[in-house]
């Protein structure tokens, strides 16, 4: 395992980095879903959906989790609930910019990517076992 002489990781390293990235992505999506109705966080504002920034280095060396960033491209939803403690004078409450169908779509995508990386690991193990068997 590790980086080979040309500076590239082997298939095992790439698949493991993919598993780590997709696990982080699924955890982030779960956090977004859990906070879909959080109209006030510690800073007094609604929860803002978060996104994961992934990167790769030169060559084929897998994927790295760079950072978690807030989704600033979408606005908070405004919901008319005059009795809500966070309602403004107009009766509207600013709600998180989390859309459950979108989050579920991202969760399915992350889950499928995770499964694909598991399949690579499984196949890698099968090939390694077959190679060892041939060498006996």
C-alpha positions in Angstrom: 0.0 0.0 0.0 1.1 3.6 -0.5 2.5 5.8 -3.2 4.4 4.0 -6.0 7.5 5.2 -7.7 5.7 7.5 -10.1 3.9 9.3 -7.3 0.5 7.6 -7.7 -1.4 5.7 -5.1 -2.6 2.2 -5.8 -6.2 1.2 -6.3 -6.6 0.4 -2.6 -5.5 3.8 -1.5 -7.8 5.5 -4.0 -10.8 3.4 -2.9 -10.1 4.1 0.8 -9.8 7.8 0.2 -13.1 7.6 -1.7 -14.7 5.8 1.2 -13.5 8.5 3.6 -14.8 11.3 1.4 -18.2 9.7 0.9 -18.5 9.0 4.6 -17.8 12.6 5.3 -20.3 13.7 2.7 -23.1 11.4 4.1 -22.5 12.7 7.6 -22.7 16.3 6.3 -25.9 15.5 4.4 -27.4 13.9 7.6 -26.5 17.1 9.5 -28.3 19.2 6.9 -31.4 17.0 7.1 -31.3 17.1 10.9 -31.3 20.9 10.8 -33.8 21.4 8.1 -36.2 23.1 10.5 -33.7 24.9 12.7 -34.8 28.5 12.5 -32.3 29.8 15.0 -28.7 28.7 15.6 -26.2 30.0 18.2 -25.6 33.1 16.1 -29.3 33.9 16.0 -29.7 33.1 12.3 -31.3 30.0 10.6 -29.2 27.0 9.9 -27.4 27.4 6.6 -26.9 24.2 4.5 -23.3 23.0 4.3 -21.4 21.5 1.4 -18.2 19.5 1.3 -15.3 20.6 -0.8 -13.2 17.8 -2.2 -10.0 17.9 -4.1 -7.4 15.7 -5.8 -3.7 16.2 -6.1 -1.7 15.8 -9.2 -2.1 12.4 -10.8 -4.2 9.5 -9.6 -3.9 9.7 -5.8 -7.4 9.6 -4.6 -9.6 12.3 -3.1 -9.1 14.7 -0.1 -11.7 16.4 2.0 -10.6 20.0 1.9 -13.2 21.9 3.9 -16.9 22.3 4.8 -18.4 25.5 3.4 -21.8 27.1 3.9 -24.1 27.2 0.8 -24.3 30.9 0.1 -25.8 30.4 -3.4 -29.3 29.8 -2.1 -31.4 32.1 0.1 -33.2 31.2 3.3 -36.8 30.2 2.8 -39.5 32.5 4.2 -42.5 30.8 5.7 -45.6 32.6 7.0 -46.0 31.5 10.6 -47.1 34.6 12.7 -47.2 32.7 16.0 -43.6 31.4 15.7 -41.1 32.9 18.2 -38.7 33.7 15.4 -41.3 35.4 13.2 -40.7 39.0 12.1 -43.2 41.8 12.3 -44.6 40.6 9.0 -45.3 37.1 10.3 -42.6 35.4 8.2 -39.9 33.2 9.6 -36.6 32.7 7.9 -36.0 29.0 7.6 -32.9 27.0 6.5 -32.0 26.8 2.9 -32.2 23.0 3.1 -34.4 21.2 0.6 -35.1 17.6 1.7 -35.6 16.2 -1.8 -32.2 17.6 -2.9 -30.5 16.3 0.3 -32.0 12.9 -0.3 -30.8 12.9 -3.9 -27.3 13.8 -2.7 -27.5 11.1 0.0 -28.3 8.4 -2.6 -25.5 9.7 -4.8 -23.0 9.5 -1.9 -24.3 6.1 -0.9 -23.8 4.8 -4.5 -20.3 6.2 -4.7 -19.5 4.6 -1.3 -20.8 1.3 -2.6 -18.7 1.6 -5.7 -15.6 2.1 -3.6 -16.5 -0.9 -1.5 -16.8 -2.9 -4.7 -13.3 -1.8 -5.8 -11.9 -2.9 -2.4 -13.7 -6.3 -2.7 -12.4 -6.8 -6.3 -8.9 -5.8 -5.2 -9.0 -8.4 -2.5 -10.2 -11.1 -4.9 -7.4 -10.3 -7.4 -4.8 -10.3 -4.5 -6.1 -13.7 -3.4 -6.0 -15.1 -6.9 -2.5 -13.8 -7.4 -1.3 -15.4 -4.2 -3.0 -18.7 -5.2 -1.2 -18.6 -8.5 2.2 -18.1 -6.7 1.7 -21.2 -4.6 
